[in-house]
Amino acid sequence: MPARIAPAEAPHPSEVAEVLHRIMPGDEEPIALFRLYARTLPLTEALHAWGSYQLSRRLSSQLRNRRPAG
């Protein structure tokens, strides 16, 4: 099924490239989901902040409680 909204493609504007590099450091092209969010920078910033918290040790829930049941 074709995507309804195409992810942002390189070369990215500098502000988009900076955010994408913070989300996915390294030389690899960021995954399509991140490039899709990069079309709206405030959304990208919010999701990055939320994801960074959810995957960090600052989260008050223990790691074993974060895993899905099953």
VMD Tcl script that builds the backbone (N, CA, C; Angstrom):
set m [mol new atoms 210]
animate dup $m
set s [atomselect $m all]
$s set {name element resname resid chain x y z} {
  {N N MET 1 A 0.842 -1.167 0.000}
  {CA C MET 1 A 0.000 0.000 0.000}
  {C C MET 1 A 0.889 1.232 0.000}
  {N N PRO 2 A 0.687 2.166 -0.902}
  {CA C PRO 2 A 1.518 3.360 -0.943}
  {C C PRO 2 A 1.235 4.278 0.254}
  {N N ALA 3 A 2.269 4.972 0.687}
  {CA C ALA 3 A 2.139 5.896 1.815}
  {C C ALA 3 A 1.262 7.073 1.413}
  {N N ARG 4 A 0.460 7.543 2.347}
  {CA C ARG 4 A -0.383 8.708 2.076}
  {C C ARG 4 A 0.441 9.983 2.108}
  {N N ILE 5 A 1.347 10.056 3.071}
  {CA C ILE 5 A 2.236 11.212 3.186}
  {C C ILE 5 A 3.647 10.662 3.080}
  {N N ALA 6 A 4.390 11.134 2.122}
  {CA C ALA 6 A 5.747 10.635 1.914}
  {C C ALA 6 A 6.690 11.181 2.984}
  {N N PRO 7 A 7.581 10.349 3.515}
  {CA C PRO 7 A 8.587 10.833 4.459}
  {C C PRO 7 A 9.507 11.854 3.798}
  {N N ALA 8 A 10.062 12.737 4.590}
  {CA C ALA 8 A 11.007 13.728 4.078}
  {C C ALA 8 A 12.216 13.009 3.493}
  {N N GLU 9 A 12.690 13.497 2.394}
  {CA C GLU 9 A 13.830 12.881 1.708}
  {C C GLU 9 A 15.050 13.804 1.785}
  {N N ALA 10 A 16.236 13.207 1.788}
  {CA C ALA 10 A 17.491 13.976 1.774}
  {C C ALA 10 A 17.661 14.619 0.405}
  {N N PRO 11 A 18.299 15.724 0.313}
  {CA C PRO 11 A 18.939 16.484 1.397}
  {C C PRO 11 A 17.893 17.254 2.203}
  {N N HIS 12 A 18.064 17.211 3.532}
  {CA C HIS 12 A 17.127 17.861 4.440}
  {C C HIS 12 A 17.591 19.286 4.732}
  {N N PRO 13 A 16.656 20.207 4.960}
  {CA C PRO 13 A 17.047 21.534 5.448}
  {C C PRO 13 A 17.818 21.388 6.761}
  {N N SER 14 A 18.650 22.328 7.076}
  {CA C SER 14 A 19.543 22.204 8.233}
  {C C SER 14 A 18.807 21.940 9.545}
  {N N GLU 15 A 17.678 22.610 9.791}
  {CA C GLU 15 A 16.973 22.409 11.058}
  {C C GLU 15 A 16.362 21.002 11.125}
  {N N VAL 16 A 15.914 20.477 10.005}
  {CA C VAL 16 A 15.380 19.116 9.962}
  {C C VAL 16 A 16.521 18.112 10.142}
  {N N ALA 17 A 17.632 18.333 9.476}
  {CA C ALA 17 A 18.783 17.432 9.587}
  {C C ALA 17 A 19.289 17.361 11.029}
  {N N GLU 18 A 19.284 18.501 11.724}
  {CA C GLU 18 A 19.751 18.522 13.116}
  {C C GLU 18 A 18.847 17.670 14.006}
  {N N VAL 19 A 17.547 17.829 13.868}
  {CA C VAL 19 A 16.604 17.059 14.679}
  {C C VAL 19 A 16.716 15.569 14.361}
  {N N LEU 20 A 16.779 15.235 13.096}
  {CA C LEU 20 A 16.895 13.830 12.710}
  {C C LEU 20 A 18.184 13.209 13.243}
  {N N HIS 21 A 19.260 13.972 13.261}
  {CA C HIS 21 A 20.533 13.457 13.773}
  {C C HIS 21 A 20.459 13.222 15.282}
  {N N ARG 22 A 19.737 14.067 16.000}
  {CA C ARG 22 A 19.575 13.860 17.444}
  {C C ARG 22 A 18.740 12.615 17.721}
  {N N ILE 23 A 17.738 12.381 16.878}
  {CA C ILE 23 A 16.874 11.223 17.071}
  {C C ILE 23 A 17.609 9.936 16.731}
  {N N MET 24 A 18.358 9.969 15.629}
  {CA C MET 24 A 19.034 8.769 15.148}
  {C C MET 24 A 20.464 9.127 14.753}
  {N N PRO 25 A 21.366 9.216 15.753}
  {CA C PRO 25 A 22.743 9.600 15.442}
  {C C PRO 25 A 23.443 8.560 14.564}
  {N N GLY 26 A 24.444 9.008 13.881}
  {CA C GLY 26 A 25.204 8.117 13.001}
  {C C GLY 26 A 25.068 8.563 11.555}
  {N N ASP 27 A 25.593 7.750 10.675}
  {CA C ASP 27 A 25.595 8.103 9.257}
  {C C ASP 27 A 24.453 7.478 8.474}
  {N N GLU 28 A 23.669 6.616 9.121}
  {CA C GLU 28 A 22.572 5.974 8.412}
  {C C GLU 28 A 21.410 6.936 8.214}
  {N N GLU 29 A 20.675 6.740 7.131}
  {CA C GLU 29 A 19.467 7.520 6.889}
  {C C GLU 29 A 18.450 7.171 7.978}
  {N N PRO 30 A 17.824 8.166 8.610}
  {CA C PRO 30 A 16.820 7.877 9.634}
  {C C PRO 30 A 15.667 7.053 9.050}
  {N N ILE 31 A 15.044 6.253 9.895}
  {CA C ILE 31 A 13.948 5.421 9.437}
  {C C ILE 31 A 12.793 6.295 8.937}
  {N N ALA 32 A 11.949 5.716 8.111}
  {CA C ALA 32 A 10.858 6.458 7.470}
  {C C ALA 32 A 9.924 7.107 8.489}
  {N N LEU 33 A 9.662 6.441 9.607}
  {CA C LEU 33 A 8.777 7.014 10.618}
  {C C LEU 33 A 9.319 8.339 11.126}
  {N N PHE 34 A 10.622 8.392 11.435}
  {CA C PHE 34 A 11.226 9.637 11.915}
  {C C PHE 34 A 11.209 10.706 10.831}
  {N N ARG 35 A 11.445 10.302 9.583}
  {CA C ARG 35 A 11.432 11.276 8.484}
  {C C ARG 35 A 10.018 11.777 8.209}
  {N N LEU 36 A 9.024 10.963 8.493}
  {CA C LEU 36 A 7.643 11.403 8.349}
  {C C LEU 36 A 7.334 12.471 9.393}
  {N N TYR 37 A 7.714 12.210 10.653}
  {CA C TYR 37 A 7.509 13.198 11.711}
  {C C TYR 37 A 8.274 14.485 11.439}
  {N N ALA 38 A 9.396 14.389 10.754}
  {CA C ALA 38 A 10.246 15.555 10.503}
  {C C ALA 38 A 9.555 16.581 9.624}
  {N N ARG 39 A 8.456 16.237 9.016}
  {CA C ARG 39 A 7.697 17.201 8.219}
  {C C ARG 39 A 7.082 18.275 9.116}
  {N N THR 40 A 6.900 17.986 10.411}
  {CA C THR 40 A 6.361 18.946 11.376}
  {C C THR 40 A 7.329 18.987 12.560}
  {N N LEU 41 A 8.229 19.958 12.565}
  {CA C LEU 41 A 9.295 19.998 13.568}
  {C C LEU 41 A 8.803 20.041 15.015}
  {N N PRO 42 A 7.751 20.812 15.368}
  {CA C PRO 42 A 7.300 20.763 16.767}
  {C C PRO 42 A 6.864 19.359 17.186}
  {N N LEU 43 A 6.218 18.625 16.293}
  {CA C LEU 43 A 5.832 17.246 16.583}
  {C C LEU 43 A 7.071 16.377 16.764}
  {N N THR 44 A 8.045 16.566 15.912}
  {CA C THR 44 A 9.283 15.793 15.998}
  {C C THR 44 A 9.982 16.033 17.326}
  {N N GLU 45 A 10.072 17.290 17.722}
  {CA C GLU 45 A 10.719 17.633 18.995}
  {C C GLU 45 A 9.967 17.001 20.166}
  {N N ALA 46 A 8.643 17.073 20.144}
  {CA C ALA 46 A 7.837 16.521 21.234}
  {C C ALA 46 A 8.001 15.002 21.308}
  {N N LEU 47 A 7.945 14.331 20.183}
  {CA C LEU 47 A 8.079 12.877 20.176}
  {C C LEU 47 A 9.477 12.435 20.601}
  {N N HIS 48 A 10.485 13.216 20.216}
  {CA C HIS 48 A 11.850 12.884 20.623}
  {C C HIS 48 A 12.001 13.007 22.141}
  {N N ALA 49 A 11.455 14.091 22.696}
  {CA C ALA 49 A 11.540 14.282 24.148}
  {C C ALA 49 A 10.802 13.169 24.883}
  {N N TRP 50 A 9.618 12.821 24.407}
  {CA C TRP 50 A 8.833 11.761 25.036}
  {C C TRP 50 A 9.545 10.412 24.925}
  {N N GLY 51 A 10.035 10.086 23.752}
  {CA C GLY 51 A 10.733 8.821 23.546}
  {C C GLY 51 A 12.002 8.725 24.362}
  {N N SER 52 A 12.730 9.830 24.453}
  {CA C SER 52 A 13.960 9.834 25.251}
  {C C SER 52 A 13.660 9.562 26.716}
  {N N TYR 53 A 12.559 10.099 27.196}
  {CA C TYR 53 A 12.170 9.852 28.588}
  {C C TYR 53 A 11.719 8.413 28.776}
  {N N GLN 54 A 10.877 7.917 27.886}
  {CA C GLN 54 A 10.332 6.573 28.017}
  {C C GLN 54 A 11.420 5.499 27.982}
  {N N LEU 55 A 12.503 5.776 27.282}
  {CA C LEU 55 A 13.573 4.791 27.150}
  {C C LEU 55 A 14.739 5.042 28.102}
  {N N SER 56 A 14.573 5.972 29.025}
  {CA C SER 56 A 15.681 6.320 29.917}
  {C C SER 56 A 15.485 5.742 31.310}
  {N N ARG 57 A 16.493 5.904 32.122}
  {CA C ARG 57 A 16.417 5.460 33.517}
  {C C ARG 57 A 15.629 6.450 34.372}
  {N N ARG 58 A 15.310 7.628 33.829}
  {CA C ARG 58 A 14.527 8.614 34.581}
  {C C ARG 58 A 13.079 8.172 34.764}
  {N N LEU 59 A 12.608 7.269 33.908}
  {CA C LEU 59 A 11.245 6.781 34.001}
  {C C LEU 59 A 11.075 6.039 35.317}
  {N N SER 60 A 10.028 6.356 36.048}
  {CA C SER 60 A 9.866 5.768 37.380}
  {C C SER 60 A 9.458 4.295 37.336}
  {N N SER 61 A 8.935 3.828 36.223}
  {CA C SER 61 A 8.548 2.429 36.089}
  {C C SER 61 A 9.793 1.578 35.845}
  {N N GLN 62 A 9.850 0.424 36.502}
  {CA C GLN 62 A 10.975 -0.469 36.301}
  {C C GLN 62 A 10.918 -1.079 34.909}
  {N N LEU 63 A 12.064 -1.461 34.376}
  {CA C LEU 63 A 12.148 -2.008 33.036}
  {C C LEU 63 A 11.222 -3.200 32.834}
  {N N ARG 64 A 11.166 -4.089 33.794}
  {CA C ARG 64 A 10.328 -5.281 33.615}
  {C C ARG 64 A 8.837 -4.926 33.532}
  {N N ASN 65 A 8.441 -3.799 34.094}
  {CA C ASN 65 A 7.044 -3.352 34.017}
  {C C ASN 65 A 6.728 -2.678 32.695}
  {N N ARG 66 A 7.739 -2.311 31.917}
  {CA C ARG 66 A 7.531 -1.629 30.643}
  {C C ARG 66 A 7.306 -2.603 29.499}
  {N N ARG 67 A 7.693 -3.868 29.696}
  {CA C ARG 67 A 7.538 -4.855 28.638}
  {C C ARG 67 A 6.084 -5.255 28.499}
  {N N PRO 68 A 5.633 -5.504 27.278}
  {CA C PRO 68 A 4.251 -5.970 27.111}
  {C C PRO 68 A 4.084 -7.365 27.693}
  {N N ALA 69 A 2.918 -7.627 28.200}
  {CA C ALA 69 A 2.629 -8.953 28.751}
  {C C ALA 69 A 2.499 -9.962 27.620}
  {N N GLY 70 A 2.828 -11.163 27.914}
  {CA C GLY 70 A 2.611 -12.176 26.885}
  {C C GLY 70 A 3.719 -13.064 26.771}
}
mol reanalyze $m
mol bondsrecalc $m
mol representation Tube
mol addrep $m
